[in-house]
Amino acid sequence: MSHLAFQPAQLGPLTLKNHIVMAPMTRSRALGNVPNELMVEYYHQRASAGLIVTEGTSPSPNGLGYSRIPGLFDKEQVVHWRRVTDAVHAVGGHIFVQLMHAGRIFHPLNLPEGAEGVAPSAVAAAGKMWTDQEQLQEQPEPRALRTEELSRVRDEYVTSAKLGIEAGFDGVELHGANGYLLEQFLNPSSNRRDDEYGGSVKKRARFVLEVAEAVANAIGAERTGIRLSPWGKAGDMPHYPEIDETYAYLAEELQKIGIGYIHVVNHEKLGGAAVPPETINAMRAKFTNTLILSGGFDTVAAVDAALKSGTADLVAIGRPFISNPDLVERLKADKPLAQPDQSTFYVPGAHGYTDYPVMA
Ligand SMILES: Cc1cc2nc3c(=O)[nH]c(=O)nc-3n(C[C@H](O)[C@H](O)[C@H](O)COP(=O)(O)O)c2cc1C
């Protein structure tokens, strides 16, 4: 066991059993936006990870832009999430919930009654959205949030984070990546505001930092993490001139707040834009708490190399965890990895979800 990947790791107050994080992955099995027994089994099967980050989970009815994603804003959801966290803790795992408000990535057919698509500005995202009722649909224009509403949206994250702790989660990861609500504030293409939350780099970063600070104050900074995707284009996020400046500023301010970790997305191997090493290095220089890197890690050697370089403190792995429930054991045994079936990534039911076998 000389591999750093498999040695215990410290994340704030938590001692993780290894340095491998299961990356957050939407799996669209949460019928009615409530976690269920299938999800309990799925996360229980994958608890050999040092830390699991759940699928994107909405802190608000307005953030449920996709069909069948879970929420964390009412008591029923808390009760059912508790079954998930208990099952993971029972086998020595740790689990954070990823709070994902989808913002303008939505279709009204996916939203519960009374909810609406909201965003920094009334700018529709390019691309289509799946709906169970009418299959693929254009994404409509969201309603721009008024300045005086922003504190309420921030408080939805806070309330949800507190419910997460009540549900037994070890902490909360704010989804600030992949083109969802928080990143929609960062990018000038989706943020055309002329109040204190739009315009300069600092003003565009303001909402993200206010949410991070408020959640950190509510549940503890060491239990608060954030996922960021500098240079990512997912969710119709075109590049803009101040990307590196934005993320260096965020890293510096997030360090001041003292949050437990920044989790950096690199979707190069999913066909997205690469994150230049200079971007990561600039963030690393400003942020001395835990830095998690993710994207394309599928060998122990690659995980070890990232950890030993001093850039990553933990490494997150996504797709291999879908098809290898006992991924950590398999990597330890140096066994070949099963390949995931993309056709079952987002469909309801056990097939392609809980029926991937463990190693023989
Ligand atoms: C099916 C699927 C669902 C995903 N859902 C989310 C999500 O809910 N939140 C998130 O931050 N990233 C999501 N991602 C991105 C992954 O967390 C990860 O960044 C990506 O798969 C690259 O890592 P990998 O090469 O190890 O798979 C998803 C990826 C996949 C394949």
PDBQT file of the ligand as one rigid body, heavy atoms in Angstrom, charges set to zero:
ROOT
HETATM    1  C1  LIG A 401     -23.473  10.913 -16.034  1.00  0.00    +0.000 C 
HETATM    2  C2  LIG A 401     -22.734  12.134 -15.554  1.00  0.00    +0.000 A 
HETATM    3  C3  LIG A 401     -23.387  13.027 -14.717  1.00  0.00    +0.000 A 
HETATM    4  C4  LIG A 401     -22.704  14.143 -14.208  1.00  0.00    +0.000 A 
HETATM    5  N1  LIG A 401     -23.347  14.988 -13.338  1.00  0.00    +0.000 NA
HETATM    6  C5  LIG A 401     -22.656  15.962 -12.696  1.00  0.00    +0.000 A 
HETATM    7  C6  LIG A 401     -23.252  16.704 -11.640  1.00  0.00    +0.000 A 
HETATM    8  O1  LIG A 401     -24.410  16.489 -11.229  1.00  0.00    +0.000 OA
HETATM    9  N2  LIG A 401     -22.494  17.661 -11.051  1.00  0.00    +0.000 N 
HETATM   10  C7  LIG A 401     -21.210  17.922 -11.452  1.00  0.00    +0.000 A 
HETATM   11  O2  LIG A 401     -20.566  18.815 -10.900  1.00  0.00    +0.000 OA
HETATM   12  N3  LIG A 401     -20.619  17.225 -12.442  1.00  0.00    +0.000 NA
HETATM   13  C8  LIG A 401     -21.298  16.232 -13.051  1.00  0.00    +0.000 A 
HETATM   14  N4  LIG A 401     -20.660  15.454 -13.988  1.00  0.00    +0.000 N 
HETATM   15  C9  LIG A 401     -19.223  15.650 -14.268  1.00  0.00    +0.000 C 
HETATM   16  C10 LIG A 401     -18.372  14.693 -13.417  1.00  0.00    +0.000 C 
HETATM   17  O3  LIG A 401     -18.435  15.041 -12.044  1.00  0.00    +0.000 OA
HETATM   18  C11 LIG A 401     -16.878  14.719 -13.832  1.00  0.00    +0.000 C 
HETATM   19  O4  LIG A 401     -16.400  16.029 -13.716  1.00  0.00    +0.000 OA
HETATM   20  C12 LIG A 401     -16.683  14.231 -15.254  1.00  0.00    +0.000 C 
HETATM   21  O5  LIG A 401     -17.348  12.992 -15.463  1.00  0.00    +0.000 OA
HETATM   22  C13 LIG A 401     -15.209  14.072 -15.590  1.00  0.00    +0.000 C 
HETATM   23  O6  LIG A 401     -14.602  13.159 -14.716  1.00  0.00    +0.000 OA
HETATM   24  P1  LIG A 401     -14.258  11.639 -15.182  1.00  0.00    +0.000 P 
HETATM   25  O7  LIG A 401     -13.376  11.771 -16.382  1.00  0.00    +0.000 OA
HETATM   26  O8  LIG A 401     -13.580  11.043 -14.011  1.00  0.00    +0.000 OA
HETATM   27  O9  LIG A 401     -15.571  10.995 -15.521  1.00  0.00    +0.000 OA
HETATM   28  C14 LIG A 401     -21.339  14.372 -14.555  1.00  0.00    +0.000 A 
HETATM   29  C15 LIG A 401     -20.708  13.465 -15.420  1.00  0.00    +0.000 A 
HETATM   30  C16 LIG A 401     -21.370  12.356 -15.900  1.00  0.00    +0.000 A 
HETATM   31  C17 LIG A 401     -20.642  11.385 -16.784  1.00  0.00    +0.000 C 
ENDROOT
TORSDOF 0
